[in-house]
Amino acid sequence: MTARQTVLFFLCTALALGQETPEFDEKRAFGYLEAQCDLGPRVPGTTGHRKGLRHILETVSPLADTVLQQSFSHSDAYTGRLYKLTNVLARFRPTEKRRIWIAAHWDTRPWADQDRNPKNRSKPVLGANDGASGVAVLMELAHQLGKQPPPIGVDLVFIDGEDMGKSGQLARFFNGSRYLARNIPSPPPEYCILIDMVGDSDLQLPVEGNSLEQAPDLVDRLWGEAEQLGLAAFSRETAYWVDDDHVVLYEVGGIPSVDIIDFDYGPGRKNYWHTVEDTPDKCSPESLDVVGTLLLHHIYGRK
């Protein structure tokens, strides 16, 4: 075999095997988590929220093929105030009809209503895990997608206004996904993978029940890919049913959606969810790497 034939052989082999999967940078991703928390709580109507939006745009705009902002007004049922909320879609190969969404909410909770200390329950939540972890993964994905175009269209979707409701009042949550589900940009996605609370240093990712009911084939594919990659945090057990943005995207927008979520956040009976203890020290770069690695293999494994 000549040198030219050898080069052609390896080029053809590489094409046949598909693109090489980029490596997720867990340190950079965790830096994004910390940077969001340095802005303070990203509660709608606050300075932290405005800075959070600017941080997202400044990070993804140089990397994506195009960035779409969906800004809309939301009237708060509790205060009567009118808030400006903004979904952001960082689009890669935006005209490709075969596309998927990977989504996370970027706002944080106005009240730490699950805190064990009653004095903390009116304080805003910093949201290291509940908000910042998913956004951090999306930002690192943007770096990789910007360097190596994916084989399909991908939208990284930053959803606003997810956590504005009081406990038990689901109609007041998921405001950004409700708007998005009624205003789906073209081309629409085949499905959505939502990532929420994926930074827990003791990461456990069982199957979420609503995901299994509305997108069983996608659940099987994702958890199967996790098994192939040896990602032990993923389990086939169905541990809980969580109302989250993925339910709205499916029921309102008709988009099959799966939620990758660790809803058991904290050791034993201590749960940091919706408390002032949701801080970066409870999270780890390794946990972000588990989820980011799966998503990169899922994207670049598509034909």
C-alpha positions as CSV (number, residue, x, y, z in Angstrom):
1,M,0.0,0.0,0.0
2,T,1.4,3.4,-1.0
3,A,1.6,6.3,1.4
4,R,-1.3,8.0,-0.5
5,Q,-3.4,4.8,-0.3
6,T,-2.6,4.6,3.5
7,V,-3.8,8.2,4.1
8,L,-7.0,7.6,2.1
9,F,-7.6,4.3,4.0
10,F,-7.5,6.0,7.4
11,L,-9.6,8.9,6.2
12,C,-12.3,6.6,4.9
13,T,-12.1,4.6,8.1
14,A,-12.5,7.8,10.2
15,L,-15.5,8.8,8.2
16,A,-17.1,5.4,8.4
17,L,-16.7,5.4,12.2
18,G,-18.2,8.9,12.5
19,Q,-16.8,11.9,14.3
20,E,-14.5,11.6,17.3
21,T,-16.2,12.6,20.5
22,P,-14.8,15.7,22.2
23,E,-13.7,15.5,25.8
24,F,-15.7,17.3,28.4
25,D,-13.7,19.8,30.4
26,E,-15.0,19.4,34.0
27,K,-12.8,22.1,35.4
28,R,-14.0,24.7,33.0
29,A,-17.6,23.6,33.6
30,F,-17.2,23.9,37.3
31,G,-15.8,27.3,36.8
32,Y,-19.0,28.3,35.0
33,L,-21.0,27.0,38.0
34,E,-18.9,29.1,40.4
35,A,-19.1,32.2,38.2
36,Q,-22.9,32.0,38.2
37,C,-23.0,31.8,42.0
38,D,-20.6,34.7,42.2
39,L,-23.4,36.8,40.6
40,G,-25.7,36.0,43.6
41,P,-29.2,34.5,43.2
42,R,-30.5,34.8,39.7
43,V,-34.1,35.6,40.8
44,P,-36.2,37.4,38.2
45,G,-36.4,41.2,38.7
46,T,-33.0,41.4,40.5
47,T,-29.6,42.6,39.5
48,G,-28.3,39.0,39.8
49,H,-30.9,37.9,37.2
50,R,-29.8,40.6,34.7
51,K,-26.2,39.7,35.3
52,G,-27.0,36.0,34.8
53,L,-28.5,36.7,31.4
54,R,-25.6,38.8,30.3
55,H,-23.2,36.0,31.5
56,I,-25.0,33.4,29.4
57,L,-25.0,35.6,26.3
58,E,-21.4,36.6,26.6
59,T,-20.4,33.0,27.0
60,V,-22.3,31.3,24.2
61,S,-22.5,34.1,21.6
62,P,-18.9,33.7,20.4
63,L,-19.4,29.9,20.2
64,A,-22.8,29.2,18.6
65,D,-23.7,29.6,15.0
66,T,-26.6,31.9,16.1
67,V,-28.2,32.9,19.4
68,L,-31.9,33.4,19.7
69,Q,-33.4,35.3,22.6
70,Q,-37.1,34.8,23.5
71,S,-38.0,37.7,25.8
72,F,-41.5,38.0,27.2
73,S,-43.4,39.6,30.0
74,H,-44.7,37.6,33.0
75,S,-47.2,38.9,35.5
76,D,-46.4,37.5,38.9
77,A,-49.4,36.1,40.7
78,Y,-48.1,36.8,44.2
79,T,-46.8,40.4,43.9
80,G,-48.6,41.7,40.8
81,R,-45.3,42.8,39.4
82,L,-44.5,42.4,35.7
83,Y,-41.2,40.7,35.1
84,K,-39.1,40.4,31.9
85,L,-38.1,36.8,31.4
86,T,-35.8,35.5,28.6
87,N,-35.1,32.1,27.2
88,V,-31.9,31.8,25.3
89,L,-31.3,29.2,22.5
90,A,-27.6,28.8,21.4
91,R,-28.0,27.1,18.0
92,F,-25.5,24.9,16.2
93,R,-26.3,24.1,12.6
94,P,-29.5,26.1,12.9
95,T,-30.9,25.1,9.5
96,E,-30.4,21.4,9.9
97,K,-33.9,19.8,10.2
98,R,-32.6,16.8,12.2
99,R,-32.0,18.5,15.5
100,I,-32.3,18.0,19.3
101,W,-32.6,20.3,22.3
102,I,-30.5,20.1,25.5
103,A,-32.0,22.3,28.1
104,A,-31.6,23.6,31.6
105,H,-33.2,26.4,33.6
106,W,-31.0,29.4,34.6
107,D,-33.1,31.3,37.1
108,T,-33.0,30.5,40.9
109,R,-35.7,30.3,43.5
110,P,-36.9,33.5,45.2
111,W,-37.4,31.7,48.6
112,A,-35.6,29.0,50.5
113,D,-39.0,27.5,51.5
114,Q,-37.6,24.0,52.3
115,D,-34.9,25.3,54.7
116,R,-34.9,23.6,58.1
117,N,-34.4,27.1,59.7
118,P,-37.7,29.1,59.5
119,K,-35.6,32.3,59.5
120,N,-34.1,31.4,56.2
121,R,-37.3,30.6,54.3
122,S,-37.8,34.1,53.0
123,K,-34.2,34.3,51.6
124,P,-33.4,33.6,48.0
125,V,-31.6,30.5,47.0
126,L,-28.1,30.7,45.5
127,G,-28.8,27.7,43.3
128,A,-25.4,26.1,42.8
129,N,-27.1,22.8,41.9
130,D,-30.6,23.9,41.2
131,G,-29.9,26.0,38.2
132,A,-26.2,26.6,37.9
133,S,-25.1,23.0,37.4
134,G,-27.2,22.4,34.3
135,V,-26.2,25.8,32.9
136,A,-22.6,25.0,33.5
137,V,-22.9,21.8,31.5
138,L,-24.6,23.6,28.6
139,M,-21.8,26.2,28.5
140,E,-19.1,23.6,28.3
141,L,-21.1,21.8,25.6
142,A,-21.2,25.1,23.7
143,H,-17.4,25.1,23.8
144,Q,-17.1,21.6,22.3
145,L,-19.9,22.1,19.7
146,G,-18.3,25.4,18.6
147,K,-14.9,23.7,18.0
148,Q,-16.3,20.6,16.3
149,P,-19.6,20.9,14.5
150,P,-22.1,18.2,15.5
151,P,-23.5,15.7,13.0
152,I,-27.0,17.0,13.7
153,G,-28.5,20.3,14.7
154,V,-28.3,21.1,18.4
155,D,-30.0,23.8,20.4
156,L,-28.7,24.5,23.9
157,V,-31.7,25.9,25.6
158,F,-31.4,28.2,28.7
159,I,-34.9,28.4,30.2
160,D,-36.0,31.3,32.5
161,G,-38.7,31.5,35.1
162,E,-38.8,27.9,36.1
163,D,-38.8,28.3,39.9
164,M,-41.2,31.2,40.5
165,G,-44.0,29.2,42.1
166,K,-44.9,28.4,45.7
167,S,-44.8,24.8,46.8
168,G,-47.8,22.9,45.5
169,Q,-48.8,25.5,43.0
170,L,-47.5,23.9,39.8
171,A,-49.3,26.4,37.5
172,R,-46.9,29.1,38.8
173,F,-43.8,27.2,37.8
174,F,-42.1,26.6,34.4
175,N,-43.0,30.0,32.9
176,G,-40.1,29.9,30.4
177,S,-40.9,26.4,29.1
178,R,-44.6,27.3,28.8
179,Y,-43.7,30.2,26.5
180,L,-41.1,28.2,24.6
181,A,-43.6,25.3,24.1
182,R,-46.0,27.7,22.4
183,N,-43.3,29.5,20.4
184,I,-41.0,26.7,19.1
185,P,-38.4,28.0,16.7
186,S,-38.1,26.3,13.3
187,P,-36.9,23.7,12.7
188,P,-38.4,22.0,15.7
189,P,-36.5,19.4,17.7
190,E,-37.0,15.6,17.5
191,Y,-36.8,15.6,21.3
192,C,-35.4,17.4,24.3
193,I,-33.0,16.3,27.1
194,L,-33.5,18.4,30.2
195,I,-30.7,18.5,32.8
196,D,-31.5,19.7,36.3
197,M,-29.7,19.3,39.6
198,V,-26.8,17.4,38.1
199,G,-23.9,18.9,40.2
200,D,-24.5,17.0,43.5
201,S,-21.1,15.7,44.7
202,D,-22.8,12.4,45.5
203,L,-24.5,12.0,42.1
204,Q,-27.2,9.4,41.6
205,L,-29.2,9.5,38.4
206,P,-32.1,7.0,38.4
207,V,-34.8,7.1,35.8
208,E,-37.4,9.9,36.3
209,G,-41.0,8.5,36.0
210,N,-42.6,11.1,33.8
211,S,-39.7,10.8,31.4
212,L,-40.2,7.1,31.1
213,E,-43.9,7.5,30.4
214,Q,-43.6,10.2,27.7
215,A,-40.3,9.2,26.0
216,P,-39.5,5.5,26.9
217,D,-37.3,4.9,23.8
218,L,-35.2,8.0,24.6
219,V,-34.8,6.9,28.2
220,D,-33.7,3.5,27.1
221,R,-31.2,5.0,24.6
222,L,-29.6,7.4,27.1
223,W,-29.3,5.0,30.0
224,G,-28.0,2.4,27.6
225,E,-25.3,4.8,26.5
226,A,-24.5,5.5,30.1
227,E,-24.0,1.8,30.7
228,Q,-21.8,1.4,27.7
229,L,-19.6,4.3,28.9
230,G,-19.4,2.9,32.4
231,L,-21.1,5.9,34.1
232,A,-22.1,4.3,37.4
233,A,-24.2,7.2,38.6
234,F,-26.9,6.2,36.1
235,S,-29.4,3.6,37.3
236,R,-32.3,1.9,35.5
237,E,-34.4,2.2,38.7
238,T,-37.4,4.5,38.5
239,A,-36.9,6.4,41.8
240,Y,-39.3,9.4,41.6
241,W,-41.7,11.4,39.4
242,V,-40.7,15.0,39.1
243,D,-42.8,17.8,37.6
244,D,-40.3,19.9,35.7
245,D,-39.8,21.7,32.4
246,H,-39.8,18.5,30.4
247,V,-43.4,17.8,31.3
248,V,-44.5,21.2,30.0
249,L,-42.5,20.8,26.8
250,Y,-44.2,17.5,26.1
251,E,-47.8,18.3,27.2
252,V,-47.9,21.8,25.7
253,G,-45.3,21.6,22.9
254,G,-45.6,18.0,21.9
255,I,-41.8,17.5,22.3
256,P,-40.8,14.1,23.7
257,S,-38.6,15.1,26.7
258,V,-36.5,13.4,29.3
259,D,-35.3,14.8,32.6
260,I,-31.8,13.8,33.8
261,I,-32.1,14.8,37.5
262,D,-30.7,13.9,40.9
263,F,-33.6,14.9,43.1
264,D,-32.0,13.3,46.2
265,Y,-29.7,16.2,47.0
266,G,-27.8,15.8,50.2
267,P,-26.8,13.0,52.7
268,G,-29.4,11.1,54.7
269,R,-32.3,13.2,55.8
270,K,-30.4,16.4,55.0
271,N,-31.7,17.8,51.7
272,Y,-30.2,21.0,50.3
273,W,-33.0,21.5,47.7
274,H,-34.7,24.9,47.9
275,T,-32.5,25.8,50.9
276,V,-29.8,28.4,51.5
277,E,-27.3,25.5,51.6
278,D,-27.5,24.9,47.8
279,T,-24.0,26.2,47.4
280,P,-20.9,25.2,45.3
281,D,-19.3,23.2,48.1
282,K,-22.1,20.6,47.8
283,C,-21.3,20.1,44.1
284,S,-18.3,18.7,42.2
285,P,-16.6,18.9,38.8
286,E,-16.7,15.1,38.5
287,S,-20.5,15.1,38.6
288,L,-20.7,17.6,35.8
289,D,-18.3,15.5,33.8
290,V,-20.6,12.4,34.1
291,V,-23.5,14.2,32.5
292,G,-21.5,16.2,30.0
293,T,-19.6,13.1,28.9
294,L,-22.9,11.2,28.2
295,L,-24.3,14.1,26.3
296,L,-21.3,14.5,24.1
297,H,-21.3,10.8,23.2
298,H,-25.0,11.0,22.6
299,I,-24.6,14.0,20.2
300,Y,-21.6,12.8,18.3
301,G,-22.8,9.2,18.1
302,R,-25.8,10.3,16.1
303,K,-25.7,9.4,12.4
